[in-house]
């Protein structure tokens, strides 16, 4: 069993990656320019209860205003089908309908009493929303362990959510970002997200438990 103190890094890294793919505010842009930010991320990676190769994430190679424009042209839903790397799950999956994806995501969120922001970007299947949800589950898992409660329900929820959603489409998003974007920051963040998510899921699968007499659905 891992030390509960190592688990907050899981939640923190999901939140950090969520910020990487949120609209780039001036505040976050300044953080990316700070060499200390990369060291902080590296420290969080080293504290993880599973191994992840972290090659670093390049600082944005553009001024903030141009970096904003790069984000909008690549990710913003307002560009419709023309934007090259959409950040919505429904744009990367053809095995289920957008309605089915949305309905299932809302069931996940409602089960854990998560209410989405009224901001326009907070579509249930937006990458940032899904990353923040896993961060929430990872934090609940860590908190339960520290309090001597059973963290297994939160671990099972993470396995279920990652398998049914993020793991289904983040690899496809990463392929598009690597091929279609020239901004090193997003290429690095996407590559790290893909490996971090995959290794986290592998770790969870090895450590998840299910109640006696039940089987994973």
N, C-alpha and C positions, 0 to 999 in steps of 0.2 A: 504494500500500500504506500502511495507517495505521501510526502508531507503536504499537509493542507496549505502551508505557506507558499508552495510552488505554484499553486493553482491560480492565484490572482493574476499572474503573468499571462495566462491564457485569455482571461477576460480583457486585460489591458491591451493585448495585441489585437484582438478583434476590434476593439474600439479605435485603436490607432489606424488600423486598415480601413475602418469605416470613414475616418476623417480623410484618409488619402483619396477616397473616391467620392467624397462630398464636394459640393461647390467650393472652390479654393478661396477662402476668405483671406484678407490681408494678414490676419493673425496667424493662420496656419501656414501661409506662405513664408512668413518670417521664421517660423519654427523650422521649416525645411531648409532654411539657409544657415541655421545654427548647427555647427559641427557636433555640439553636445547632444542634439536630438538623435543622431545616428548611434551614439554611444549608449544612450538610454534604451533605445530599441534593442541594441545588442545585449545589454544587461538583462532585459526582459526575456530575450530568446534563451540566454544561458540559464535562466531560472526555470524554464519550462520542464515539466516532468517527462518530456519526450524530446528526441533529437530533431532539430531542424537546421538545415544549412542556410545561413544568412549571409548573403554576399554583399549586403548593403544596398541602399536605395539612393540613387544619384539625386543631388539637389536639382530643382527645376533649372533648365538651361535658358529660360526666357524671363523677361521682366514680368511683374505680377499681372499687369493688364493683358499682355499677350498670353500668359499662362491661363488666365481666365477664358480667353477666346479659344484656346486649344481645348480646354475642358468642354466648353459649350459645343463646339463643332464636332467633338468626338462622342460625347455622352448624352447631351441634352435631348430629352424626349421630344421637345418642340420641333426638332428637325425631322421627326417621323422616320420612315424607313431609310432615309438618306444618311442618317448619322451612323458612322461605321462600327461603333462599339457600344451598343445600347447596354445600360446597366439594369435592365429588367429581365427577370427570369423568363417571362413569357415570350421574350424575343429570341430566346436561344433553345427553346424546346418545341419539338413537333410531336411528342408522344402523348401529350395531354393538352387540353384547351386552356386558354388564358383564364376562362371562368373557373375551371377546376382548380387551377393553381391558386387563384385568389381565394376561393372558398376554403381550400385546405389551409392556406396560410392564416387566414382569419380565425379558423378553429384553433390553430396552435396558439396564436396570440391571445385569444379570448380565454383559452384554458388556463393560461398563466396570468390572466387579468392585465394584459398589456393593451393599452389604448394608443393607437397611432396619433401622431401629431396632425393637426389640421393643415399643416403646410402642404403646398401643392406637390412637393417632391415625395411625400411619404406614401407612395403607392405600396401596397403590401408586398409586392415582389421586387421592390428596389433593392439593389445589392446592399446599400448602407443599412436599410431597415433589417434585412436578414442577418447581417453581421452584428448589428447591435442586439438582436434577439439572442444569438448564440452567446454573445458577451454576457448578457443578463443571466442565461442559464448556467454559464460557467461560474459566474460570481455566486449564484445561489448554491451551486455545488460546493464551492470553497467555503461559503459561510456555514453550510450545514455540517461540513466536516469539522470546522473549528468549534462549533457548538455541541459536538458529540451526537448530532442527528444523522440520519441515514441520507447520504448524498446520492444514493443509487437512482432515485426517480429523476433527478436532474441530469444524471449521466445518461440514462436511457433516453430522455427527451432530446439530448444533444445528438445521440446516435441517430435517432429517428429523423430529426430535422435535417441533419447534414446529409443523410442518405437519400432522403426524399426530395431535397431541394438543392442546397448549395453545391453538393458534390455532383449533381446532375448537370450543372451549367457553368460553374466557375472555370473548369478546364476549357470549355468552348469560348468563353469570354477571353481568357488568357491567350488563346491562339489568335484571336482577332486583334487583340491589343499588340501582340508581338509582330504581327504581319502588317497592320494598318497604321500604327502610330509610330511617330519618330521621337516622341518625347521620352527620354531615358527614365525620368521619374516614374511615369506610369508603367513603363515596361518592367522596371525593377519592382514596383509595388505589386503589380499583377503576378509576376513570377513568384514573389515571396508569398503572396496570398495563396496561390495554388499549392505550393509545397506545404505551407503551414496547415492549411485546411486538410490536406491529404494525410499528413502525419498525425494530426490531432485525431482524425477519424480512426486511423489504424490503432492509435493508443486507446481510444475509447472502446473499440471493439474487443480489445484484449482484456479490458478491465471492467466491462459492464456486467452486471448480474441481473437476473430476472427472478421474480418470485417463484417459489416452488410450485410445480404443476402448471406453469404457464410457459408459453413458447413465444419467441419473437415473431411478430406478425410480418 
